[in-house]
Amino acid sequence: MKLLKYEWKKLCKRKIIWIFLIGLLLLNEGLFLKDYINKRYVNKDLYQIQKYYEKAFIGPVSSEKLEQISQLKNALASGTLKLSEFSTDISGDYYALNKLSDSFDYLSSYQNEMEKYQSFYEENERLMNAYLGRQTVWYDNFAGWEHLNNYQMSNVFILLLIFLALAPIWSGEREEDMLIILNTTRKGRERIHLAKLAFSILIAFMFTLLFAASELVTEALTFGLPSSQAASYSVPAFKMITANLTFIGMWLLMLLGKIIAFSFVSILVLLISGTFSNILLSVFASAGVGALLLFISESGLKLWNPLSLLYLNETLMDDRILSAFGKSFFPWELNLFVSILLFLTGCLICVWRRQRI
């Protein structure tokens, strides 16, 4: 515990980290709020019209509600429907009702579509079980959950913070000629190295949780996060998700993926830092390796790269069945399994290297 406090005190003294942290949090909030600001203020009237109609239909999905929407559209077209108080002409009401109709069409037909899809893959037990018995029985405005689970920009900011915070963890000791002294202290070489490993993972966890919590709170206060226990496939963007998750369950799984991915990056930075005696070189080398892994995760070897866990919102929609280690996996399952193995391997390498740094 004392060794962790020592690492924490070193980080606290580096004001540049806290300036970057506050600045990137504010920048992330601005980017995160961009869609909400466009809808809520730039297109204010249309936003209010949509909320007006959505509020009237929140609840169980039924053919009666679909018929009511159709009747409202006909009445609007014939000029017998009283416009909402936010309308200046029928275009806004017509747009809102069409959006509402599309949502109810999707929800009411989802089960039949999945049954047709399953009929083509009856021989594939994994795929059949994944989509078996799916029903969409509840309507609400799920735009907040869709936006939250698709937002990715904070990943770049967390990577930058990890590079800046952890690159000097060993190279700083070398640069200040403290490494020899630390290795000969009463705590010993092994405990110091283990403390640095634990601190690196803790920093990755802290940054990830901080950004995730800020996004969750901001989303709840703006778009709103209703019906957290509703099925994630209640929105077309997650129609083919291969895991039966609720919206909150999907967010938690993605959070777990980010924690594993960024913890793996923190271990890489720790290993790179032990190679360089110059802090600036360590930062650039760490950023270079991180950028390369990020590029690979977006272009090619996704399943074998822990940074691909940052894109679980996409991998979860991949319905391929892959065989590895004598088992069958969906791509996201294999990516998660391999990433955990690589993370644990990285930890073992860090422990082994304690005698070499």
C-alpha positions as CSV (number, residue, x, y, z in Angstrom):
1,M,0.0,0.0,0.0
2,K,2.8,2.4,0.8
3,L,4.4,1.8,-2.6
4,L,1.1,2.5,-4.3
5,K,0.9,5.8,-2.4
6,Y,4.4,6.6,-3.5
7,E,3.4,6.2,-7.2
8,W,0.2,8.2,-6.6
9,K,2.2,11.1,-5.0
10,K,4.5,11.2,-8.0
11,L,1.5,11.4,-10.3
12,C,-0.2,14.1,-8.2
13,K,2.9,16.3,-8.5
14,R,2.7,16.3,-12.3
15,K,0.3,19.1,-12.9
16,I,0.3,18.6,-16.6
17,I,-1.6,15.4,-16.2
18,W,-4.4,17.0,-14.3
19,I,-4.6,19.9,-16.7
20,F,-4.9,17.4,-19.6
21,L,-7.4,15.3,-17.7
22,I,-9.7,18.3,-17.0
23,G,-9.3,19.6,-20.5
24,L,-10.0,16.3,-22.2
25,L,-13.0,15.7,-20.0
26,L,-14.5,19.0,-21.0
27,L,-13.7,18.4,-24.7
28,N,-15.3,15.0,-24.5
29,E,-18.4,16.4,-22.9
30,G,-18.6,19.0,-25.7
31,L,-18.4,16.3,-28.4
32,F,-20.7,14.1,-26.5
33,L,-23.4,16.8,-26.3
34,K,-23.1,17.8,-29.9
35,D,-26.0,15.6,-31.1
36,Y,-28.2,16.7,-28.2
37,I,-27.5,20.4,-28.8
38,N,-28.4,20.0,-32.5
39,K,-31.7,18.3,-31.7
40,R,-32.7,20.2,-28.6
41,Y,-31.7,23.8,-29.6
42,V,-30.9,24.0,-33.4
43,N,-34.0,22.0,-34.3
44,K,-35.9,22.9,-31.2
45,D,-39.5,22.9,-32.6
46,L,-39.1,19.5,-34.3
47,Y,-37.6,18.1,-31.1
48,Q,-40.6,19.2,-29.0
49,I,-43.0,17.8,-31.6
50,Q,-41.4,14.4,-31.5
51,K,-41.4,14.4,-27.7
52,Y,-45.1,15.4,-27.7
53,Y,-46.1,12.3,-29.8
54,E,-43.6,9.9,-28.3
55,K,-45.0,10.6,-24.8
56,A,-48.5,9.5,-25.8
57,F,-47.3,6.1,-27.0
58,I,-44.7,5.0,-24.4
59,G,-45.6,1.6,-23.1
60,P,-46.4,-1.9,-24.5
61,V,-46.3,-2.5,-28.2
62,S,-49.6,-3.4,-29.7
63,S,-51.4,-3.5,-33.0
64,E,-54.0,-1.0,-31.6
65,K,-51.3,1.6,-31.1
66,L,-50.0,1.1,-34.6
67,E,-53.5,1.6,-35.9
68,Q,-53.8,4.8,-33.8
69,I,-50.7,6.2,-35.4
70,S,-52.0,5.4,-38.9
71,Q,-55.3,7.1,-38.0
72,L,-53.4,10.2,-36.8
73,K,-51.4,10.3,-40.1
74,N,-54.6,10.1,-42.1
75,A,-56.2,12.8,-40.1
76,L,-53.2,15.0,-40.5
77,A,-53.2,14.5,-44.3
78,S,-56.9,15.3,-44.4
79,G,-56.5,18.5,-42.3
80,T,-58.8,17.3,-39.5
81,L,-56.0,16.7,-36.9
82,K,-55.2,19.5,-34.5
83,L,-51.5,20.3,-34.7
84,S,-49.3,20.2,-31.6
85,E,-48.7,23.4,-29.9
86,F,-45.1,23.5,-31.2
87,S,-46.1,23.2,-34.8
88,T,-46.2,26.0,-37.4
89,D,-47.2,23.7,-40.3
90,I,-47.9,20.0,-40.8
91,S,-44.4,19.0,-41.9
92,G,-43.1,18.7,-38.3
93,D,-46.1,16.6,-37.2
94,Y,-45.9,14.5,-40.3
95,Y,-42.2,13.8,-39.7
96,A,-42.7,12.9,-36.1
97,L,-45.6,10.5,-36.9
98,N,-43.6,8.8,-39.6
99,K,-40.7,8.3,-37.2
100,L,-43.1,6.9,-34.6
101,S,-44.7,4.6,-37.2
102,D,-41.3,3.3,-38.3
103,S,-40.4,2.5,-34.7
104,F,-43.6,0.6,-34.1
105,D,-43.3,-1.2,-37.4
106,Y,-39.9,-2.4,-36.4
107,L,-40.9,-3.4,-32.9
108,S,-44.0,-5.2,-34.0
109,S,-42.4,-7.1,-36.8
110,Y,-39.1,-8.0,-35.1
111,Q,-40.1,-11.4,-33.8
112,N,-41.3,-12.5,-37.2
113,E,-38.2,-11.3,-38.9
114,M,-36.0,-13.2,-36.4
115,E,-38.0,-16.4,-37.0
116,K,-37.5,-16.1,-40.7
117,Y,-33.8,-15.4,-40.2
118,Q,-33.5,-18.5,-38.0
119,S,-35.1,-20.7,-40.6
120,F,-32.1,-20.2,-42.8
121,Y,-29.7,-21.4,-40.1
122,E,-31.5,-24.3,-38.4
123,E,-28.4,-26.4,-38.5
124,N,-26.4,-23.8,-36.5
125,E,-27.3,-24.4,-32.9
126,R,-25.3,-21.4,-31.5
127,L,-27.0,-19.0,-33.9
128,M,-30.4,-20.5,-33.3
129,N,-30.1,-20.1,-29.5
130,A,-28.8,-16.6,-29.8
131,Y,-32.0,-15.4,-31.6
132,L,-34.5,-17.8,-30.1
133,G,-37.7,-16.4,-28.7
134,R,-36.7,-12.7,-29.1
135,Q,-39.6,-10.3,-28.6
136,T,-39.8,-6.5,-28.6
137,V,-42.7,-5.7,-26.3
138,W,-42.0,-2.2,-25.1
139,Y,-41.8,1.2,-26.8
140,D,-39.9,4.2,-25.5
141,N,-37.5,6.8,-26.8
142,F,-34.3,4.8,-26.7
143,A,-32.2,7.4,-28.5
144,G,-30.1,8.0,-25.3
145,W,-29.1,4.4,-25.0
146,E,-28.3,4.1,-28.7
147,H,-26.1,7.3,-28.5
148,L,-24.4,6.2,-25.3
149,N,-23.5,2.7,-26.6
150,N,-22.2,4.0,-30.0
151,Y,-20.1,6.9,-28.7
152,Q,-16.3,6.2,-29.2
153,M,-14.4,9.4,-29.1
154,S,-13.5,9.1,-25.4
155,N,-11.3,6.1,-26.2
156,V,-8.8,8.3,-27.9
157,F,-8.7,10.7,-24.9
158,I,-8.2,7.8,-22.4
159,L,-5.3,6.5,-24.5
160,L,-3.6,9.9,-24.5
161,L,-4.0,10.1,-20.7
162,I,-2.5,6.7,-20.1
163,F,0.5,7.5,-22.3
164,L,1.1,10.7,-20.4
165,A,0.6,9.3,-17.0
166,L,2.4,6.0,-17.3
167,A,5.2,6.5,-19.8
168,P,7.4,8.1,-17.1
169,I,6.7,5.3,-14.5
170,W,10.1,3.7,-15.2
171,S,11.9,6.1,-17.6
172,G,11.4,8.8,-15.0
173,E,13.2,6.8,-12.4
174,R,16.0,6.1,-14.8
175,E,16.3,9.8,-15.9
176,E,16.5,10.9,-12.2
177,D,18.9,8.1,-11.3
178,M,16.4,6.7,-8.7
179,L,16.1,3.2,-10.1
180,I,19.2,1.8,-8.5
181,I,18.2,3.3,-5.1
182,L,14.7,1.9,-5.4
183,N,15.9,-1.6,-6.3
184,T,18.1,-1.7,-3.2
185,T,15.5,-0.5,-0.7
186,R,14.1,-2.5,2.2
187,K,10.9,-3.2,0.1
188,G,13.1,-4.9,-2.5
189,R,13.0,-5.2,-6.2
190,E,10.0,-7.6,-6.5
191,R,7.5,-5.6,-4.4
192,I,8.4,-2.3,-6.1
193,H,7.8,-3.8,-9.6
194,L,4.6,-5.4,-8.5
195,A,3.4,-2.1,-7.1
196,K,4.1,-0.3,-10.4
197,L,2.2,-3.0,-12.3
198,A,-0.8,-2.6,-9.9
199,F,-0.6,1.2,-10.2
200,S,-0.6,1.0,-14.0
201,I,-3.8,-1.1,-14.1
202,L,-5.4,1.1,-11.4
203,I,-4.7,4.2,-13.5
204,A,-6.3,2.6,-16.6
205,F,-9.3,1.6,-14.5
206,M,-9.7,5.0,-13.0
207,F,-9.5,6.9,-16.3
208,T,-12.0,4.5,-18.0
209,L,-14.4,4.7,-15.1
210,L,-14.2,8.5,-14.9
211,F,-15.1,9.0,-18.6
212,A,-17.7,6.3,-18.6
213,A,-19.4,7.8,-15.5
214,S,-19.4,11.3,-16.9
215,E,-21.0,10.1,-20.2
216,L,-23.6,8.1,-18.4
217,V,-24.6,11.0,-16.2
218,T,-24.6,13.5,-19.1
219,E,-26.8,11.1,-21.2
220,A,-29.2,10.7,-18.4
221,L,-29.6,14.4,-17.9
222,T,-30.0,15.2,-21.7
223,F,-31.5,12.5,-23.9
224,G,-32.5,10.5,-20.9
225,L,-32.0,6.8,-20.3
226,P,-35.5,5.3,-19.9
227,S,-36.3,1.5,-19.7
228,S,-32.7,0.4,-18.9
229,Q,-34.0,-3.2,-18.7
230,A,-35.4,-3.2,-22.2
231,A,-33.8,-5.4,-24.8
232,S,-30.9,-3.8,-26.6
233,Y,-32.3,-5.0,-29.9
234,S,-35.3,-2.7,-29.4
235,V,-33.5,-0.2,-31.7
236,P,-32.6,-1.1,-35.3
237,A,-28.9,-0.2,-34.8
238,F,-28.6,-3.3,-32.5
239,K,-31.0,-5.5,-34.4
240,M,-28.6,-8.3,-35.0
241,I,-26.8,-8.3,-31.6
242,T,-25.6,-11.8,-30.8
243,A,-25.9,-11.5,-27.1
244,N,-29.3,-11.2,-25.3
245,L,-28.5,-8.1,-23.4
246,T,-30.5,-5.2,-22.0
247,F,-29.4,-1.7,-22.7
248,I,-27.7,-1.4,-19.3
249,G,-26.2,-4.9,-19.8
250,M,-24.7,-3.9,-23.1
251,W,-23.2,-0.7,-21.6
252,L,-21.7,-2.7,-18.7
253,L,-20.2,-5.3,-21.1
254,M,-18.7,-2.5,-23.2
255,L,-17.3,-0.9,-20.0
256,L,-15.7,-4.3,-19.1
257,G,-14.2,-4.5,-22.6
258,K,-12.7,-1.0,-22.3
259,I,-11.2,-1.7,-18.8
260,I,-9.5,-4.9,-20.2
261,A,-8.3,-3.0,-23.3
262,F,-6.9,0.0,-21.5
263,S,-5.4,-2.2,-18.8
264,F,-3.6,-4.1,-21.5
265,V,-2.3,-0.8,-22.9
266,S,-1.1,0.2,-19.5
267,I,1.0,-2.9,-19.3
268,L,2.5,-2.3,-22.7
269,V,3.3,1.3,-21.6
270,L,4.9,-0.1,-18.4
271,L,7.1,-2.5,-20.5
272,I,8.1,0.3,-22.9
273,S,8.9,2.6,-20.1
274,G,11.3,0.1,-18.7
275,T,13.2,0.2,-22.0
276,F,13.8,4.0,-22.2
277,S,15.7,6.3,-19.9
278,N,14.2,9.4,-21.5
279,I,10.6,10.4,-20.6
280,L,9.8,12.0,-23.9
281,L,11.1,9.0,-25.9
282,S,9.0,6.8,-23.7
283,V,5.8,8.8,-24.3
284,F,6.4,8.8,-28.1
285,A,7.2,5.1,-28.2
286,S,4.1,4.3,-26.2
287,A,1.9,6.5,-28.4
288,G,3.4,4.9,-31.5
289,V,2.6,1.3,-30.3
290,G,-0.9,2.4,-29.2
291,A,-1.6,4.0,-32.5
292,L,-0.5,0.9,-34.4
293,L,-2.7,-1.4,-32.3
294,L,-5.6,1.0,-32.7
295,F,-5.1,1.1,-36.5
296,I,-5.0,-2.8,-36.6
297,S,-8.1,-3.0,-34.5
298,E,-10.0,-0.9,-37.1
299,S,-8.6,-2.5,-40.2
300,G,-7.6,-6.1,-39.9
301,L,-6.7,-8.5,-37.0
302,K,-9.6,-7.5,-34.8
303,L,-10.2,-10.8,-33.0
304,W,-6.6,-11.1,-31.7
305,N,-6.1,-7.5,-30.6
306,P,-7.3,-6.4,-27.2
307,L,-7.9,-2.8,-28.4
308,S,-10.7,-4.3,-30.6
309,L,-12.7,-4.5,-27.4
310,L,-13.1,-0.7,-27.7
311,Y,-15.4,-1.5,-30.7
312,L,-17.7,-4.1,-29.0
313,N,-20.7,-2.2,-30.2
314,E,-19.8,-3.3,-33.7
315,T,-18.3,-6.8,-32.9
316,L,-21.5,-7.7,-31.1
317,M,-23.4,-7.5,-34.4
318,D,-21.1,-10.0,-36.1
319,D,-23.1,-13.2,-36.4
320,R,-20.3,-15.4,-37.7
321,I,-19.4,-18.6,-35.7
322,L,-15.7,-19.2,-35.2
323,S,-13.9,-22.3,-34.0
324,A,-10.9,-21.9,-31.7
325,F,-9.4,-24.0,-28.8
326,G,-11.9,-26.8,-29.7
327,K,-14.9,-24.5,-29.0
328,S,-17.3,-22.4,-31.1
329,F,-17.4,-18.6,-30.4
330,F,-19.1,-15.5,-31.7
331,P,-16.4,-13.0,-32.7
332,W,-16.9,-10.8,-29.6
333,E,-16.6,-13.8,-27.3
334,L,-13.3,-14.9,-28.9
335,N,-12.0,-11.4,-28.8
336,L,-12.8,-11.1,-25.1
337,F,-11.3,-14.5,-24.3
338,V,-8.1,-13.8,-26.2
339,S,-7.8,-10.3,-24.8
340,I,-8.0,-11.6,-21.2
341,L,-5.3,-14.2,-22.0
342,L,-3.1,-11.5,-23.5
343,F,-3.7,-9.2,-20.5
344,L,-2.7,-12.0,-18.1
345,T,0.3,-12.8,-20.2
346,G,1.4,-9.2,-20.1
347,C,1.1,-9.3,-16.3
348,L,3.3,-12.4,-16.2
349,I,5.9,-10.7,-18.4
350,C,6.0,-7.7,-16.2
351,V,6.6,-9.9,-13.2
352,W,9.3,-11.8,-15.0
353,R,11.0,-8.6,-16.1
354,R,11.4,-7.3,-12.5
355,Q,14.8,-9.0,-12.4
356,R,15.9,-7.3,-15.7
357,I,14.9,-3.7,-15.3
